[in-house]
Amino acid sequence: MPEGDNTPLSFVKDAFRFCWNRLANVLQITEMFPAAYEAAQDAYKNVDICFTIRSDKDLDYTGPIAQNAKADRSLTGLASNKIEIIQIKVQSDQNLDWQIVWWKSDAANYDGTDMDLNAWCGWNLLGAAAGEQIAGAAQYYYDSGIISKQYEDLDGTFELHQGVINRNLVSKVAGATGEIVVEVEYKPRA
């Protein structure tokens, strides 16, 4: 087969020359400006990757919650057993005072009375005054803003053990008129 401009061999040779020239240029740049090249590579290492885990309005927190009562759930699917919670968002049909409580284990039924087994991690309050609607209709939105809460699942099950406490005088109702979704943004930590 004669070699011409349209043969596969000619195409491969041109592609090889192109890649070889590009590689030579990169090597030349890294030798001339090594600090700039290393800084560019380090920039990729400093990027924080954030994840989101959220409850399901049809499966989680579907029952009534009286004043100062609590409902617990373990949300599965964490990217790591050690995380830093950076933001909490709540969507709710009712405008109530929500307190989100964190447990490091559900082995003692979340808040067991034995303090040696109780793995309480802390809580965050999202008050009714913070709940906002869009155009005065539909669900209420709550946003914690940026926070930093260290969390570790001591069970090693990649679960976020959390509870929702109703701190309002009005009870949360059950079913479709009392739906609530808790969304947690987090990043893995060492």
C-alpha positions in Angstrom: 0.0 0.0 0.0 1.6 3.3 -1.0 2.1 6.0 1.6 0.1 9.1 0.9 -1.6 11.9 2.9 -4.7 9.8 3.5 -3.1 6.5 4.7 -3.5 5.4 8.3 0.3 5.2 8.8 0.6 8.9 7.8 -2.1 9.8 10.3 -0.5 7.9 13.1 2.9 9.5 12.4 1.4 13.0 12.4 -0.5 12.3 15.6 2.7 11.0 17.3 4.6 14.1 16.2 1.9 16.4 17.6 1.8 14.7 21.0 5.6 14.6 21.1 5.8 18.3 20.4 3.2 19.1 23.1 5.0 17.0 25.6 8.2 18.8 24.8 6.5 22.1 25.4 5.1 21.0 28.8 8.5 19.7 29.9 10.1 22.9 28.7 7.6 25.1 30.7 8.0 23.0 33.8 11.8 23.3 33.7 11.6 27.1 33.1 8.8 27.8 35.6 8.8 24.9 38.1 7.2 26.9 40.9 4.2 28.0 38.7 3.6 24.5 37.5 3.7 23.0 41.1 1.3 25.7 42.3 -1.1 24.9 39.5 -1.0 21.2 40.4 -1.4 22.0 44.2 -4.5 24.0 43.4 -6.3 20.8 42.5 -5.4 19.2 45.8 -6.9 22.1 47.9 -10.4 21.7 46.4 -13.0 20.7 49.0 -15.6 18.2 47.8 -18.9 18.5 49.5 -21.7 15.9 49.7 -25.4 16.1 50.5 -27.5 13.6 52.4 -31.2 14.2 52.9 -34.2 12.6 54.5 -37.2 11.4 52.5 -40.5 13.2 53.1 -42.5 10.0 52.5 -40.4 7.8 54.8 -38.7 9.9 57.5 -40.4 12.0 60.2 -43.9 11.2 58.9 -45.7 10.9 62.2 -46.8 13.6 64.6 -44.2 15.3 66.9 -45.6 17.0 70.0 -43.9 20.0 71.7 -40.4 19.0 72.9 -40.8 15.5 71.5 -38.4 13.9 69.1 -38.3 11.6 66.1 -35.0 9.9 65.2 -33.6 8.5 61.9 -30.3 7.1 60.6 -29.8 8.3 57.1 -27.6 5.9 55.1 -25.1 6.8 52.5 -22.4 8.9 54.1 -19.2 9.1 52.0 -17.1 8.6 55.2 -17.7 7.7 58.9 -15.9 10.9 59.8 -17.4 14.1 58.4 -17.7 17.8 59.0 -21.2 19.1 58.8 -21.1 22.5 57.0 -24.8 23.4 56.4 -28.3 22.3 57.4 -31.4 23.0 55.4 -34.9 22.1 56.3 -38.1 22.2 54.2 -41.3 22.0 56.2 -45.1 22.3 55.6 -45.5 23.9 59.0 -43.6 26.9 60.3 -42.2 25.4 63.6 -39.1 25.7 65.8 -37.0 22.8 64.6 -34.0 21.5 66.6 -31.8 19.0 64.7 -29.9 16.8 67.1 -27.0 14.5 66.2 -26.0 11.1 67.6 -22.7 9.4 67.0 -24.4 6.0 67.4 -27.8 4.5 67.4 -26.7 1.5 69.5 -28.3 2.9 72.7 -31.5 3.8 70.9 -30.0 7.2 70.1 -30.6 8.9 73.5 -30.4 6.1 76.0 -30.3 6.9 79.7 -26.9 5.3 80.2 -24.4 8.1 79.7 -21.7 5.6 78.9 -23.6 4.5 75.9 -25.3 7.7 74.9 -23.4 9.2 72.0 -24.8 12.7 71.8 -23.0 14.9 69.4 -24.8 18.3 69.6 -27.7 20.1 68.0 -28.7 23.1 65.9 -31.8 25.2 66.3 -33.7 26.5 63.2 -36.4 28.7 64.7 -39.8 29.5 63.3 -38.6 33.1 62.8 -36.0 31.8 60.3 -38.6 29.9 58.2 -39.4 31.7 55.0 -41.9 31.0 52.2 -41.6 32.0 48.6 -44.4 34.4 47.6 -46.1 33.6 50.9 -47.1 30.1 49.8 -46.1 26.4 50.0 -43.4 25.0 52.3 -41.2 26.9 54.7 -37.4 27.0 54.1 -34.8 27.1 56.9 -31.1 27.5 56.4 -28.4 27.2 59.1 -25.8 29.2 57.2 -22.3 27.9 57.2 -21.4 25.9 60.4 -18.6 23.5 61.4 -19.7 20.5 63.4 -17.4 17.5 63.7 -19.3 14.2 63.4 -18.2 10.6 63.5 -20.3 7.5 63.1 -19.0 5.3 65.9 -21.0 2.3 64.6 -18.9 2.4 61.4 -22.1 2.1 59.3 -21.7 5.2 57.1 -24.9 6.6 58.7 -25.9 10.1 59.9 -27.8 9.5 63.1 -30.1 12.5 63.6 -33.3 13.5 65.3 -35.8 16.2 64.8 -37.2 17.9 67.9 -40.3 20.2 67.7 -39.6 23.1 70.1 -42.8 24.9 69.1 -46.1 25.1 71.1 -47.9 23.7 68.1 -47.5 20.0 67.3 -46.2 18.8 64.0 -49.0 16.9 62.3 -48.7 13.5 60.6 -49.0 12.8 56.9 -48.9 15.0 53.8 -49.7 18.2 55.7 -46.8 17.8 58.1 -44.0 16.8 55.8 -40.4 17.7 56.6 -37.1 17.2 54.8 -33.8 17.6 56.5 -30.8 18.1 54.1 -27.2 18.1 55.4 -24.2 19.3 53.4 -20.9 17.8 54.6 -17.4 17.1 53.7 -15.3 14.0 54.6 -12.5 14.5 57.1 -9.5 12.4 58.2 
